[in-house]
Structures are given as structure tokens and as C-alpha cells.
Amino acid sequence: GWIQHPDAARYREDSKRSQYDAGLRTPILVRWPGHITPRTVDVPVSSIDLAPTILTACDLKPTPAMSGVNLLDEAAVRARKAIFGACFLHNAVDLDVPQRNLTYRWCIEDRWKLIRPDPVNVTTANKRGLAPDSVELYDLIADPHEERNLAGNERGRVEAMTGLLNRWWPGR
């Protein structure tokens, strides 16, 4: 679902399918009495981590092709350099070629989040004041609501994180 914009019949930038944390962030709650201690984990994890975690909990070995990490292995979670993700069109035009449906790719490394729009499918910006092709960089600690785009001031960081993102998946 999505959040309807209150003053117009249009998409609201902080709803689901958004490239911003309000649209991406989903709490993961795990309860396994006698096996894990209740706690809060303050490092980014991804839903892609659930399969390797569940397989490991069932004494099964995740396949090498799985890109997630076992959330029961705290050292592995903390050792991961970055997490990645992508947003796609609501009405997918081609399920066999995902980049045809791509809207945004994103990367979170440490306190930083980089967002790169797809040059074909993003024709209007989701955030006021930004051009559709705007690269975005946010300091999630200082700016948890992703309101101050620092991409223009942090070009070296944008370049380094774009390299990470492209090694994960170059998109188009």
C-alpha cells in the first residue's frame, strides 16, 4: 500500500515503494525462546538476511549464491560493509528483465545512504525541490528523515558508494 498525499491525488514521498526509509524500513522481530536473547540490533539488516538465518537455525547450510547474512552470527552482521536495495515500478512491465522496472537503487554504508534514480523510469522526483535525475546522499544519524541532500558536498563519498552499488548491481 501507499500513503495518499493529503492535498492531491498523488503518491506521497514517505509511503511504501519509496526509496526513503519511511517506505523501506520494516522492523524484523524474531522470537525464539531458549535460543536468542531479546535485544535491539542497531546496524542495518535486510529482509534478504531472513533466508540464511532460518536455514542456519534449522541446521541447514545456506547456498553460496545467497547474498544475505545469518542474523544469528553477530560478527557477520557487524562485518558487512553495506546493505543494498532497489525499488521498482508498481506495475512491472517485464518480470524477466528487472532493470526495465527499476526506479531507484540505494546503498547504506555506516551512517550514509546513497540513492540513485533510474534514468529511464524516473521522470518526476518523489521529493520536492529535486530533479528526477538527482543523486541523493543522506547522513542517517544527523538527518534520519532524509531531508538534507548532501550529494553536492560529499562528491568523494557519492563516488565511492556508487562504486559499491554498481558492484552489487549496475542497474542499466
Beta strands, then each sheet from edge to edge (+ up, - down):
strand 1: 83-88
strand 2: 102-109
strand 3: 112-117
strand 4: 136-139
sheet 1: 1+ 2- 3+ 4-
end
